[in-house]
Amino acid sequence: MELGWLLWGAGVLLLLHVLMELSPAVNFALRIGFYCLLCVVGSALAAPVCLLVNGGRTVKNMRIIKTVVKTFKYFLGVRFEVKGLENFEMEGPAIIVSNHQSILDMMGLMEVLPDDCVQVGKKELMYAGTVGLIIYLGGVIFINRKSTTSAKMVMAEVAKTMAADNVKVWVYPEGTRNCTGDLLPFKKGAFHLAVQAQVPVIPVVYSSFTTFYNPKKNLFTSGKIKVEVLPAIETKGLTSGDVSDLTDRCFRTMRETLFRLSGCPSEAKDSS
């Protein structure tokens, strides 16, 4: 009986391997499914540890969450090359902005996340089962992207929390995932927040995933992600009238860095 089950199991694994080799769509679906399974299992294991160690919702739980998520790369064959971590070594609050490419961004985030740093995320994530629970326990600040008024109120509260708790805030200024190898125009909310609180902006850039991850092409293989933490951009003395220039400056700097990290030739920059 046990031999029969072993043979069935071996047959299923062999069939999946053949399908993955023959069909990019099957390979993509299985790898995405496996990544989602890692997220569910990892969050289910981390949640009780967070509750036992820190007692509830707090940014301190991010250390536990980071430890768990940083193991995912070994299962998926993803490698990280990180530069500029010393730019996080600064006293006081700051706004961290980075490009947003796919559901794999969580791995990149946890690879470099500094201590005492909370993220801003869409409200819908809170209802994503055990993943939503662990995000909540990690102190993520949820905003309703469909309501401009609600989002502005939340960001005003973020400014107060940042100053009171002396934390950094991580924001994706593109506002949505973008796996094109380029940047979408930045929304100004994070930069208004930085100027309002008179705290620096720290840009973080991840190289394009398109060489190993592209949903439109059913591509998901192993690969390397280059990450660069850029020097902080000061906002002291700036006013609301400077927000547009600050946003544009950050966009240009991050876009140039994105192309450089991704190995794009200069012609690509001009034609994009």
Secondary structure, DSSP 8 states (H G I E B T S, - for coil): -HHHHHHHHHHHHHHHHHHHHH-HHHHHHHHHHHHHHHHHHHHHHHHHHHHHHH-SS-TTHHHHHHHHHTTHHHHHTEEEEEE-GGGG--SS-EEEEE---STTHHHHHHHH--SSEEEEEEGGGGGSHHHHHHHHHTT-EEE-TT-HHHHHHHHHHHHHHHHHHT-EEEE-TT-S---SSS-----SHHHHHHHHHT--EEEEEE---TTTEEGGGTEE--EEEEEEE---B--TT--GGGHHHHHHHHHHHHHHHHHHHHT--HHHHHH-
